[in-house]
Amino acid sequence: MSGDPSNARVDSWIWAVRLFKTRSQAAAACRAGHVRVNGTVAKPATTVGPGDEVVVRGGDRLRIVEVTRPISKRVGPPVVAQCLIDKSPPPPPKAEAIAVRERGAGRPTKRDRREIDRLRGA
């Protein structure tokens, strides 16, 4: 990348700070409108610099981060902590529905099967 070292492409930056596993996933999220920079929808080539706020919506989680250091190469977790300030809300709590059957209880009854299906969300 032959640009200004104080700026980086948003798709490259969100991949480098480990918000996405691959750069192509990061670029696809930008094209789909799931990434915003300072409140506006970002294309993959949008540049980010120090002080910019990046909002990434992925799955059931909303990530809000502030850029402190733009990077374009993937780095380890200790360096990632220096490159962003995480302002994300805590993840939603996971439902604790645990179906427990005693060992050797035999085949589930029709009622048991309905309860298992209800717990699994089917």
Secondary structure, DSSP 8 states (H G I E B T S, - for coil): --S-TT-EEHHHHHHHTTSSSSHHHHHHHHHTT-EEETTEE--TT-EE-TT-EEEEEETTEEEEEEESS---S---HHHHHHHEEE----------------TT--S--HHHHHHHHHHHT-
